[in-house]
Amino acid sequence: MEQPIRTRVRIVHLADHTGKLQVIFPYESMLDMAALSRLTKRRFDPVSNYNVEGDP
């Protein structure tokens, strides 16, 4: 039986005026915020306390 591949990841929570975004990427990598903004046409800020239950 093959062993499962284990990959460490980073999880970053971001938000803008439109809503929230959870970014999951390899632990050894850096998140390119400029590229993310270009691809999504949005400007995100980091969120320190992410409400996983939803917005009030």
TIBAKE-302363 format. One line per field, with one value per residue (C-alpha): x, y, z; residue number from 1. Coordinates in Angstrom, 3 decimals. Layout:
! residues N
u	[X ...]
v	[Y ...]
w	[Z ...]
num	[NUM ...]
//
This chain:
! residues 56
u	[0.000 1.319 1.850 -0.259 1.618 1.770 1.990 2.178 0.080 -0.463 -3.943 -4.454 -7.735 -8.291 -11.199 -12.275 -15.492 -17.004 -16.347 -13.892 -11.383 -9.494 -6.217 -4.529 -1.038 2.119 3.951 7.264 5.757 4.935 1.580 1.896 -0.706 -0.112 -0.797 -3.877 -5.192 -4.545 -6.269 -9.323 -9.489 -9.937 -7.782 -7.546 -6.409 -5.420 -8.039 -6.831 -10.076 -11.929 -15.554 -16.065 -19.751 -20.643 -21.361 -23.825]
v	[0.000 3.425 6.018 9.171 12.262 14.780 18.436 21.238 24.235 27.792 29.229 32.975 34.788 37.943 40.338 43.342 45.343 42.491 39.678 37.177 34.837 31.875 31.151 27.761 27.394 25.294 26.049 26.611 29.248 32.915 34.446 37.009 39.576 41.683 38.690 37.787 41.339 41.294 37.920 38.727 42.474 42.940 44.509 42.366 43.049 40.348 39.372 38.600 37.103 35.137 34.291 30.792 30.714 33.477 37.150 38.470]
w	[0.000 -0.940 1.739 1.337 0.249 3.070 2.233 4.764 3.820 4.945 5.331 5.060 5.565 3.539 3.068 1.059 0.684 -1.380 1.073 2.483 0.887 2.324 0.530 0.912 -0.544 0.004 3.253 1.461 -0.855 -0.473 -1.326 -4.116 -3.082 -6.208 -8.461 -6.422 -6.827 -10.576 -11.039 -8.926 -9.653 -5.907 -3.187 -0.056 3.495 6.009 8.579 12.101 13.434 10.773 11.646 10.209 11.181 8.758 8.864 11.456]
num	[1 2 3 4 5 6 7 8 9 10 11 12 13 14 15 16 17 18 19 20 21 22 23 24 25 26 27 28 29 30 31 32 33 34 35 36 37 38 39 40 41 42 43 44 45 46 47 48 49 50 51 52 53 54 55 56]
//
